[in-house]
Amino acid sequence: MKTPTAVTLQLLAGPLAVCRLEADAPVPTWAAGTLTSVTRTPEELSVVCAEQAVPEGVRAERSFRCLAVVGPLSFATTGLIAALSTLLAEARLSIFVLSTFDTDLLLLRQADLASAVAVLRGGGHTVTGLP
């Protein structure tokens, strides 16, 4: 399957935080919210969760919003993240990408959300769920 020419992205509840814990840390009980992702590598434990759930003192980047590609997407789909991230990179907008079994998620800084929506819409995509 090739890259879809246009997709719909939905703004999810936020704000979110991206946290970094030590590689051997247990999965924290505070990792909660409508969107939660926990990824362990040999070097770190990364947690994405509701910003208000993150305790003081935890190393975290805050004020992210999430645009989820409305799915489910086929595993045969190719180039979707490349296409979306290229549009945003050309506008000098940084993203943090997550993928699930059903879809792809783009996390952007709250301050960049309006610009990102404009760029994505300019690229022929639909963005829903905006206030």
C-alpha positions in Angstrom: 0.0 0.0 0.0 1.3 3.4 -0.8 1.2 6.6 1.3 -2.3 8.1 1.5 -2.4 11.5 -0.2 -4.5 13.0 2.6 -5.3 11.9 6.1 -7.4 13.1 9.0 -5.6 14.0 12.2 -7.5 14.5 15.5 -6.3 16.6 18.4 -6.3 14.6 21.5 -6.6 15.8 25.1 -3.6 17.5 26.6 -1.3 18.8 27.7 1.2 16.0 27.7 4.7 15.5 29.1 7.6 13.4 27.7 9.6 12.1 30.7 13.0 10.4 31.0 13.7 7.9 33.7 16.7 5.7 34.3 16.7 2.5 32.3 16.2 0.2 35.3 13.4 2.3 36.8 10.1 0.6 37.4 7.2 1.8 35.3 5.8 4.6 37.5 2.3 4.4 38.9 1.7 8.1 37.8 2.1 7.2 34.1 -1.6 7.9 33.4 -4.0 9.7 31.2 -6.0 9.3 28.1 -2.7 8.9 26.2 0.1 7.0 27.9 3.1 5.4 26.3 6.0 3.7 28.1 9.1 2.7 26.2 12.2 1.0 27.6 15.5 0.8 25.9 18.9 -0.2 27.4 19.6 3.5 28.0 16.3 4.9 29.4 12.7 4.5 30.3 10.6 7.1 28.4 7.1 7.9 29.6 4.5 10.0 27.7 1.5 10.9 29.8 -0.8 13.6 31.1 1.4 16.6 32.1 -0.4 17.0 35.4 0.3 13.4 36.4 4.1 14.0 36.4 5.5 14.6 39.9 7.9 17.5 40.6 11.5 16.6 40.2 11.0 14.2 37.2 13.0 15.1 34.2 10.4 16.0 31.7 9.6 18.1 28.6 6.2 19.6 29.1 3.4 21.3 27.1 3.0 18.9 24.3 -0.2 18.3 22.3 -1.0 15.3 20.2 -2.4 15.0 16.7 -3.4 11.4 16.1 -3.9 10.0 12.6 -7.4 8.7 12.4 -7.1 5.0 11.8 -6.8 2.2 11.9 -3.9 2.2 9.5 -2.7 -0.8 7.6 0.8 -2.1 8.4 1.3 -2.0 4.6 1.0 1.8 4.6 4.4 3.3 3.8 5.8 6.8 4.0 3.0 8.4 6.1 5.2 9.6 8.9 7.8 10.7 6.4 5.2 12.7 4.5 3.8 14.4 7.6 7.1 15.0 9.2 8.6 16.5 6.0 5.8 19.1 5.9 6.4 20.0 9.5 10.2 20.0 9.2 10.0 22.3 6.2 8.1 24.7 8.5 10.8 24.2 11.1 8.4 22.5 13.5 9.8 19.8 15.8 7.8 16.7 16.5 8.0 13.7 18.8 6.5 10.6 17.1 4.7 7.6 18.6 3.1 4.7 16.8 0.6 2.2 18.1 -0.9 -0.9 16.5 -3.7 1.2 14.9 -2.2 4.6 14.2 0.6 7.2 14.3 0.8 10.1 16.8 2.5 13.4 16.3 3.4 15.3 19.5 4.1 19.0 19.1 4.7 21.8 21.5 1.6 23.7 22.4 3.2 26.9 21.2 3.6 25.3 17.7 0.1 23.7 17.4 -1.6 26.5 15.4 1.3 26.6 13.0 1.4 22.9 12.6 -2.4 22.7 11.9 -2.0 25.4 9.2 0.9 23.5 7.6 -0.9 20.2 7.7 -4.1 21.7 6.2 -2.0 23.4 3.6 -0.6 20.0 2.7 -4.2 18.7 2.1 -4.8 17.0 5.4 -7.8 17.5 7.7 -7.4 18.4 11.4 -10.3 17.9 13.8 -10.9 18.3 17.5 -9.7 21.8 17.8 -11.2 24.1 20.4 
